[in-house]
Amino acid sequence: MTITEPGKQRTTPRYHTIGIGAGPSNLSLAALYKNVTTEKLALFDARPGAGWHTPLLYPGVRMQTGWMKDLVSLVDPRHELTFLNYLVTSGRLYALINSQFDSLPRIEYERYLAWATERLGVVNFSSRVESISITDDGFEVTVDGEPAAVSEHLVLGLGTRPVRPAYLHGLPEERAFIADELGARMPALDHNAPTAVVGGGQTGLECILRLLGSGFTDIRWLGRNQWFRSIDDSPMANELYRPSHIEFLQGLNRSKRREMIDDSRYSGDAITPGGLRALYQSNYDGLLTLGRFPVTLLPGRDVRSSTPLPDGDIRLCCTTSTTPEEHDVRQVVVAGGREHVEAPFDDELRERIEFDDDGQLLVEPDYSVRWKGMNGHRIYTFNASRYSHGLTNAGLTQLPVRAAIVLNSMFDREIYPISDELCAVQW
Ligand SMILES: Cc1cc2nc3c(=O)[nH]c(=O)nc-3n(C[C@H](O)[C@H](O)[C@H](O)COP(=O)(O)OP(=O)(O)OC[C@H]3O[C@@H](n4cnc5c(N)ncnc54)[C@H](O)[C@@H]3O)c2cc1C
C-alpha cells in the first residue's frame, strides 16, 4: 500500500478517516460519508472480496431484518445506495416482489452489499490490519508488515468470528468442525451416520436444514437452553430497536442497563419462527418416508467435553438439568455462537485506551471510544458496545442511524438529525 518509487521517499496514503472492516457497519458509514464531505475515507478488509458471512450462505437461508433496514434508508431514503435502487438497477425488482418472500434470502443481501461496495470504491480487500498505532500524524495502520495508511480518525467495524470450543480439539477435523466449514466438508460426510449439531441458535438450525436437505437421516440437535427459543418479532419487541429506546438505555446506570439488555435478548438472539416451522415440517416429511424422525431435538444439553472412541465414533459428554449424558455420533457440527474481534491496537495505543471492568472498550453514546491524549483524533467502534447501546449494536436494524451519529460527532455538527419522537411507549 505504501508507494515507493526508485530514488523517492516512501509516502503512506493519508485519509481523513480509516475504517477497519468492510462489513455492513462500515459500508453504511462510507455510504453516508460520501454524501456529506469531500474528505477522503478508506476501508480495509482482510477478505479477498465483497461478502457477508459467506460460508453460512446457501439457498433457503433468510434474513432476520426487513429490506428497509438497508445501509442508508433510515436516515437518507433518497441515497443512491438504497436496497430499492439496487433492485431497480439490477433489474430484479418485479421478480423479487412477485416471489412474495416473508423474509429476504440472505444471498440477496450479500449481492446488495457487493453492489454497494463496488459503487463506493473505497474498500481495500485482502488487507488485514495487523496493528494500529498513534503517531504525530494520527493513526497509522499496518498491513503485510508495512504502514498502509494514516488518518485523523479511525472507525472500527471488526464484527465477530465463530467460537471454536475447546472440546473440538483432538477430534478428527474432517468430521468435527464449526458451522462455517459445513459446506466445504459436506461431500466427505456419511449421510446415514449419526450426526450431532451442537448449538441451539439460528446457525445451528440452518445447519440442520442443510443436512436434512442433503439427505442426512440421523441428526441430533443439542442446545444448551431448555428449549429452542424463537425470536420475539412482535411490535412491542421491535420497539427495542429504535433510536428512542437506545437513548433511554443510555440514561440508565450500568447495572440496570445490563439487566434490561439481558432480559430482552430473545428479541434478537434466537431462531426465526419460519426456520423452526421449516424444520418441523421437514422432520415430519422425514417421518413419512423413513418411519422415524430424522432429527432428534435435545434441548437442555450443555456439551462440556468429547472423546474419540476406538471405533471412530465421537462421544460428546454433556450436562443436563438432571444427570450428565453421553451421545455417541460419527460427525459433529458446532454452531457455538460468535465472539467479538478485538482491535489490533499496538501496546502504546492500548495503554491509552479505557476499558470497563469486563475488559470491554468504554464506548460513549456517540460510539466514540474513550482514550487518553486524543488530541482531536477520534476512535469510533461499531458492534462492540452491547451493554451501552443494547441489542441493536450487533445487528443490521440501526446501521445508518449509528453511522449518522458517528458522522455528526466526527464533524461536530448535526449533519443528520436523528429524530424518533412518534412513539407510544414511555420507557
Ligand atoms: C450468519 C449470520 C446472519 C446474520 N443475519 C442477520 C440479520 O438477518 N439481521 C441482523 O440484523 N443481523 C444479522 N446478523 C448479525 C451481524 O452482526 C450483522 O449481520 C453484521 O454482519 C454486522 O456487521 P459488521 O460490519 O459490524 O461486522 P461483519 O459483517 O462481521 O464485518 C466485519 C469485517 O471486518 C473484517 N475484519 C476484522 N478484523 C479485521 C482486520 N484486523 N483487518 C481488516 N479487516 C478485518 C472482517 O473480514 C469482516 O469483513 C447475522 C450474523 C450472522 C453471523
The ligand as an ORCA input file, in Angstrom:
! r2SCAN-3c Opt
* xyz 0 1
  C     -24.977    -15.832      9.616
  C     -25.387    -14.523     10.189
  C     -26.575    -13.949      9.784
  C     -26.966    -12.718     10.305
  N     -28.156    -12.208      9.911
  C     -28.573    -11.044     10.429
  C     -29.826    -10.484     10.024
  O     -30.560    -11.043      9.222
  N     -30.211     -9.300     10.588
  C     -29.436     -8.648     11.511
  O     -29.823     -7.585     11.984
  N     -28.218     -9.153     11.885
  C     -27.770    -10.323     11.382
  N     -26.556    -10.848     11.775
  C     -25.740    -10.098     12.751
  C     -24.415     -9.494     12.181
  O     -23.674     -8.992     13.225
  C     -24.604     -8.415     11.207
  O     -25.271     -9.017     10.197
  C     -23.411     -7.752     10.509
  O     -22.631     -8.618      9.728
  C     -22.518     -6.960     11.405
  O     -21.801     -6.102     10.553
  P     -20.352     -5.585     10.887
  O     -19.945     -4.744      9.741
  O     -20.367     -4.931     12.231
  O     -19.454     -6.875     11.026
  P     -19.068     -8.005      9.954
  O     -20.111     -8.168      8.947
  O     -18.653     -9.183     10.755
  O     -17.787     -7.393      9.208
  C     -16.551     -7.229      9.871
  C     -15.470     -7.209      8.821
  O     -14.238     -6.829      9.447
  C     -13.196     -7.534      8.829
  N     -12.042     -7.532      9.760
  C     -11.987     -7.965     11.038
  N     -10.750     -7.749     11.550
  C     -10.034     -7.146     10.581
  C      -8.700     -6.657     10.496
  N      -7.843     -6.726     11.543
  N      -8.290     -6.097      9.355
  C      -9.128     -5.991      8.284
  N     -10.398     -6.456      8.298
  C     -10.848     -7.012      9.439
  C     -13.771     -8.911      8.559
  O     -13.077     -9.528      7.489
  C     -15.217     -8.571      8.191
  O     -15.411     -8.479      6.808
  C     -26.148    -12.062     11.264
  C     -24.954    -12.645     11.665
  C     -24.566    -13.863     11.135
  C     -23.278    -14.473     11.604
*
